[in-house]
């Protein structure tokens, strides 16, 4: 089966191919003989019911410094593609939400991965609250009194933006931290929406597991261990990837989440687990494929394309 595939992503010249999951998906697509095209979200357009993009034919190579070649730009109706990979990174803002509305016009005739309507309706730090019994104590608010009461009850807390990514603006506050008022003011000025407040989990120093589910099934995992001088385990923030096995609790988390992910058409999902607690469900542009492969784990890019090809055959 040869598919006509487009990828909607951030500028391809800026990615770090050694860790980029989108690039892993593109390499696997090329290996399977699929035809690739590329565009950035700003190249989307809608005229009436038709959605277009200015796309470039794309070739990829696993070579630093020369990892891609683009062909001549062509304005293309997105229904000409069999598959579109929705892979631009957050922030999950109105620009991102707008692209999901536009892509919803062509899905499922053109299979968009992940389903754009459910990407829009399942932001990582809100969708996860449907499984609050699997989470550490968590509060979503921007109300000072609520945060003070939560901090008084739970002591050390973590504050982070509701629609951030990559560990940006994640802060730990101890029970007696005098920076609390200033940090609250900074968040209140910077973020119009609510933000997430969670109990601090000291076991994060031993790692934050990124677990990948493909079409609702466990596919692989990597333990991301933060640098000694940093709270955040994200690999873009200096976290180190380590091999890992799932605990019975983590397998149970996957079993609980799987049916909800499959029902929503969320084929490629990354969840974060610290010390047996679910903290996020990442559906916009999950990462971890290459990190898992690099530590001897399974080829998750191949698993994802197996599912995509099966869905295309089923129509």
N, C-alpha and C positions, 0 to 999 in steps of 0.2 A: 504494500500500500504506500503510494507516494502522495503526501498531503501538501497543500499550499498553505504555508504557515507565515503569519505576521507576528512580530513581537512589538508591543508597546512598552517602551522602557526609557530610562534616563539616557543621556548621551553615552553611546557605547564607547567613545574614546576615553571616558573618565573611569571606567570600571577597573577593579583589581581582579584580573581573570583568575588568580590563584584561589580566591575565595568566593567568587561570584556565582550564585546558584543559577541566575538567568543564563550566564555563559555556559554553564554545564548543560542546561536544557538545550541550548542552541547547538552545542557540539554533538549531543546525542541525536538531535533531529537531523543534522547533516549526515551523521553516520548511517542513519536509516533511509537516506535518500529523499528526505523532504525538502521542498523548495522554501527558502527563507527570504522574508522581507522585513524591513526595520523602519520604525518611525518613532518619534517622540510625541508626547501628549499634545504639545502645542500645534501639531500638524493635523489634528482632527478637525473635521468640519461637518456640519449637517445642513442639508438643503431639503426642506420638506421632510419626508420620511426616510430619505437616503442619507447614510453616514459615509463620509469619505475620509481618506488621509493621503497625504503626500508621502509615499513610501519609496524606499530604496531596496533593490535586490541586495541580499546580504550573503557574504561568505565569511566563515569564521575558521580560525586556526588556533590551536593551543600553543601560541608562541608570544612571549612577552614582547611588547613593542610593535608587533605587526599582527595583532590578533583578529583584525577584520578588514574586509574590503567592501565598499559600497558601489553599487551600480548607479545608473542614472535615475533621478527622481521621476516618479510617475504618480499622478493623481488617480487613486483607485477606490472604487466602491468596496467597502469592507465585506460585503456579501460574496465577493469573489474568492475570499479565503475560506479554507476549511476550518482553520483554527487560528485564534488570536491568543497569544500569551499576554495577560495583563500583568506587567512586571515592573511598573515604575515604583520607586520607593516612596514611603510616606515622607513628609507629613500628610496625614489624612485630613485635608482641608477642602474648601469648596471647589478648588480646581480639580482635585482628585475625584470628589463626588460627582462633578459635572461629567467627567469622562465615563463614569459608571452608567450614568443616565444615557449617554450616547451609545455606548457599547451594548446596553440592554436592547437597543433597537435592532441589533443584528443577531443577538443570541436567542435561541440555540441553533438557528439555521447555520450560522457560523459559530462554532463552539468556542466560547470565551472561557479561559482558565485563569483564575477562578471565576465562577458565575458572578457577573458584575452587580446584579441586584443584591446578592447575598454578601458580597464584599462590602457594599454600601451599608447594608443593614446589620453587619456583624463586626463593627470595629473592635480591635483586639482587647481593649480594656473595658468594654461594655458587654460584649457578647459573653465574655468569660464569667460575668456575674450570674448567668443562668446556672452556673455550677458552683455557687458560692459555698456549698458544703465541702467542696474539694480545695478551697482556697484558704489562705491565712485571713484573719480579720481584715476587712477592706471597706473603705469609705470612698464614695465619689461625691465631691462637693467643692464649693468655693466659699462656703460659709465659715467664718472664723470661729464662731462658737462651737460648731460641729467638730471642727478639727481639734480645738482645744480639749473638748470632752473626750474625743477619741484618744488623743495623746495622753490625757490624764489616766484613762483606763488601761492603755496598752504600753505606755512607756516609750521606748525607742520606736521611731516610725520612719517610713520612707515616703517622700513626696515626689510625684513625677507627673509630667503633663499627660493628659488623657489621649492626645493624638500625636505624641512624639514617637521617635524611633531611635534605634541604635544606642540606647543608654543616655541620650542627651537630656540634660537638666534633671537628672535623678539625684536626689539628695537624701542622706540619712540625717535625722535629728534625734539626739538623745533626749531623755526626759527633761534635763535641765539645760539644754542648749540655748544660749542667749541669742543665737542667730535666728530663732524661730520667727520673731516679729518681722525682721527685715526680709527673711525669705518669703514669708506670707505676702508682704507688700510687693516683692518682686514678681511672684507668681500672679498676684491679682492684677498687676499692671501689664504683664506680658501675655497672659492667656485669658481670653474672653469666656471660654467654656470652663466647666468644672475641671478639677484634676483628681488624680487618684492618690489616696493615702492608704498605706498598708503597714501592718506590724512588721518591724524589721526582723528578718530571720538570720540569726548569727551564723547558721550553717552555710550561708552563701559563700563564705570564705573557702569552703570545700568544693564549691561549684554550683552552677546553675545549668541544669540539663536542658538542651534543646532536643526535643523529640519530634521527629517528622512522622506525620500520618499521610498516607496516600489513599485517597478515596475512602477515608474512614478507617483504614487499617494501619497498625504500627509498621513502620518501614525501617527506622534506624534512629540512632541517637548519638549525641556528643556531649560530654561534660565540659562546660566552659568555666575554667578556673580564673578568678580575677587576679590581677597583679597585686602584690602585697600592699601597695599604696593606693588602691582604688577599690571602691565599693562595687563597681560595675564589672560584669563578667563578659559583656559583649566583645567579640573578637576585634571589632573595629576600635575598641577602647583598650586593647592590650590584653584581653583574656586569652588564656592558652587552651587549645583543644586537647582533651584527654579521652581515651576510649572508656566505655562504660557499659554496664549491663542494667537493664531495668529491674527495679524492685517489684515485688507483688503489688504494692500500692500504686506504682507508676503504670503497671499493666492494667490495673483497675481503672485508673484515670483514662487511659486510652480506650478501654471498652465502653466507658460511660460517654465519652465524647464522640466516638466513631459514628453511631447512627445519625446524630445531629449534623455532623459534617457532611456525610454522604447525602442526606436528604436535601441539603442546601447547595449541592453541586460544588462543594469546596474540596477540590481534588488534591491540592498541595497545601498543607497546613503545618505550621511549626508551633508547638506548644512549649512553654517554659515551666519547669518544675524545680523548686528549691526545697530540699529536705522533705520531699513527699507532698508538697503543697503546690497546686496549680496557680500560676501567677498571671499568665497571658495566653491567649489563643491568637496566633498571628496568621492572618488570612490575606493581607494585601500583597506583600512581596516577601514571603518567607525566605530565610537563608538557612544554610547548614549542609547543603548537598555535598559540596566539595570538601568541607571539613570532615564530614563523616567518611567519605571515600578515602581521604588522605590518611586517616588513622586505621585503615584496613576494613572499614565498614562496607555495607552493600552499595550497589550502584542505584541510587534512588532516582536519578534522572531517567534511567531505563525503565524503572517501575512506573514513573509518571507517564512516559510515552506509551507504555503498554496499555495503561488505562485510557489515554486519549485516543489511541488507535481503535481500541475496542468500542468506545463510545461513537466514534465516527462510523465504524462498520454497522453499528446498530441504528444509525441514522438519527 
